[in-house]
């Protein structure tokens, strides 16, 4: 179903997200955050292809979001982990917010996660994300 590049890309994206989570958990460790960002970007390039990834980040309407994402990556590398991570969160939100309803719909069919999304705190969050009036798509 997937070729080897896509499998490696999915693995690198997952490893990048885990490293970023650990970097935040370990009080904004700049090494883990930088490695997580690098592996996430590498995985995205392997998953989508270099030209499609470049087109995704360099679209005119996504320039501010891309600038904040890569600016946050630069801040993390230069040692300002907390401020870089906050700037990156803004960029990630602006870049990938359009995909969230699709991700949530896919997570509803994962065993164990689907019933969890129906519980009150998570159901409110799912309702807010899937509400088309609130999300700037």
N, C-alpha and C positions, 0 to 999 in steps of 0.2 A: 504494500500500500504506500509506504513512504520509502524514498531512496535513502541512501546512507547519509547524505548531507543534511536532509531534513531531520533524521533521527539525532544526529550529532547536534544540530541547531536547537532542537527541543531540549536536549540534555544540557547544553550550555546555557540556555535561557533559564531553565529550572535551577541549575547550579548558581547562576548569577543572582537569582531572587533569594536563594537560601543564604548566599554570602552576604547580600545586603541586609537580610533580616538579622543574621548573626552580627553584622557590623553595628546595627542599631542597638541590638540587645547588649552588646559589649561596649556600651557607652560611646558610640560613634567612632569606632576604630577605623582610621582612615585607610589602612591596608585592605581590610575586608571590604569596605565600601568601594574602593577603587577597583579591586579585583572583581567584585560583583558587577560593577558597571561595565568593565571591559568584557567579561564573559557574556553578559546579557547582550551587549552590542554585537559581539562576535557571533553569538547564537542567532540573533536577528538577521545578520548578514547571511549566515548559512541557511536559515529557514526561508527567507524571502528572496535572497540573491542580492548582490551588491548594488546593482542598478536600481532595483525596486526600493531597497532600503534608503539609498540616496535620494530617490524621488520622493519618498515618504517624508523624510526630514527636511528636504529643501523646497517643499511646496510653499508658494507665497503666503497662503493663509496660515501656515504652521511655522513661519519664521520666528515669531516671539516665543512660542513654546519650545522650539528646537534650541533657540539661543539660551533660554533658561535651563534647559536640560544639560546642554554641553557646558554652560557657564557653571552650573552646580558641580559638574564632573571636574572642571578645572579647580574650583574652590576646594573640593575634597582632596585633590592631588596636592595642592599647595598648603594643606594643613588645617583648613577651616571646615572641618567635617560637618558640624551641626548646621551652619549656614548654607553650605553646599547641598546638604541633604534636603533642607527645606526648599531651596530653590529648585532642586531636581524634582521634588514632589509636585510642585506647581507645574513644571514642564511635563511631567508624566501624566498628570491629570488632564492638561490641555491637549496632549498628543493622543492619549489612548481612551479618553472618556467616551468616544463614540462606540468603542468596542465593548464597554461594560454590559449593556443589556444582552448582547450575544453570549458573553462569558457566563452571566448569571443563568441564562436559559440553558446552557450546556451543563452547568453545575447542578441544576435541578434533577438531572438524571443520574448523577453519581451516587452510588449507594452510601448512605450515611450523611451525605451533605444535603441531599434534597429535603429530608425531614428537618434538618437543622435550620434550613433557610425559612421554614414555616413558623419557627418560634418567634414570639413577639419582638425582641430587639432586632433580630435579623430580618424579619418580615417587613419592618418599618424601613430599614435600609434598602431592601430589595425594591419596595414600593417607591421609594424616593428616586432610586437610580433608574427604574424602568418608566417613570413618569416622564413623558416626552416634553411636557411644559417646563420642567425644571432643568433638564439637561441641555446645555448649549450645543446642539448637533448641527 
